Amino acid sequence: MKTPPKAKQVLHIHIDELQANENVLESLRNILRFSKGESKVYFHIQGNFRETVLLAGNYIRVSPEKALLDKIEGLIGKGTVSVVQEENNNN
């Protein structure tokens, strides 16, 4: 009997467009580079009346552990990171 495949997790990072300056984005990139894993990363850039969602490149895959989440929240604020189960679209 086969065991069902383990659901993959996805990391979502929410950042205000005014906060998304070059220094913050570079720091965020460095944090993510050192967390090797299999989880995709989505950036939610929030503006006045819109939100732009970007999928990070395939070379940025992370392991969404508490230490990583704490580092990101330490940089851009509490409540800016969420981890969700990836939807399976193979039905």
C-alpha positions in Angstrom: 0.0 0.0 0.0 1.4 3.3 -1.1 1.5 6.2 1.4 0.1 9.5 0.0 2.8 12.0 -1.0 3.6 14.5 1.7 1.9 17.9 1.1 4.5 20.6 0.3 4.5 23.8 2.1 4.7 27.3 0.5 6.2 30.4 2.1 4.3 33.7 1.6 6.1 37.0 2.5 3.9 40.1 2.7 5.7 43.4 2.3 4.5 47.0 1.8 5.8 48.5 -1.4 7.2 51.5 0.6 9.2 49.1 2.7 10.5 47.1 -0.3 13.7 49.2 -0.9 16.9 47.8 -2.3 18.5 47.3 1.2 15.5 45.4 2.6 15.2 43.2 -0.5 18.9 42.4 -0.5 18.8 41.4 3.1 15.7 39.3 2.5 17.5 37.6 -0.4 20.4 36.8 1.8 18.2 35.3 4.5 16.4 33.1 1.9 19.6 31.9 0.2 20.8 30.3 3.4 17.6 28.3 4.0 17.9 25.4 1.5 14.7 23.4 1.1 11.9 22.5 -1.2 9.3 25.1 -0.5 8.4 27.8 -3.0 8.4 31.4 -2.0 5.8 34.0 -2.9 6.2 37.7 -2.4 3.1 39.8 -1.8 3.9 43.4 -2.5 1.1 45.5 -1.1 0.4 49.0 -2.4 -2.4 51.5 -1.8 -5.1 49.8 -3.8 -3.5 46.7 -5.1 -1.4 43.7 -4.3 1.2 42.2 -6.7 2.1 38.5 -6.1 5.5 37.3 -7.4 6.8 33.8 -7.3 10.5 33.7 -6.5 12.8 32.0 -9.0 13.3 28.2 -8.9 16.7 28.8 -7.4 15.1 30.1 -4.2 13.5 27.2 -2.4 13.5 27.2 1.4 12.9 25.1 4.4 10.2 27.1 6.3 11.4 26.5 9.8 10.8 28.8 12.8 14.3 30.3 12.7 13.8 31.4 9.1 10.4 32.9 9.8 11.8 34.7 12.9 14.6 36.2 10.8 12.2 37.5 8.1 9.8 38.9 10.7 12.8 40.6 12.4 13.6 42.3 9.2 10.1 43.3 7.9 7.8 43.0 10.9 5.6 40.5 12.8 2.8 38.9 10.9 4.4 39.3 7.5 5.2 35.6 6.9 2.9 32.7 6.5 3.3 29.0 5.6 0.5 27.2 3.8 0.1 23.8 2.2 0.6 23.9 -1.5 -2.6 23.1 -3.4 -2.4 19.9 -5.5 -3.6 20.6 -9.0 -3.2 17.1 -10.3 -6.8 16.1 -10.0 
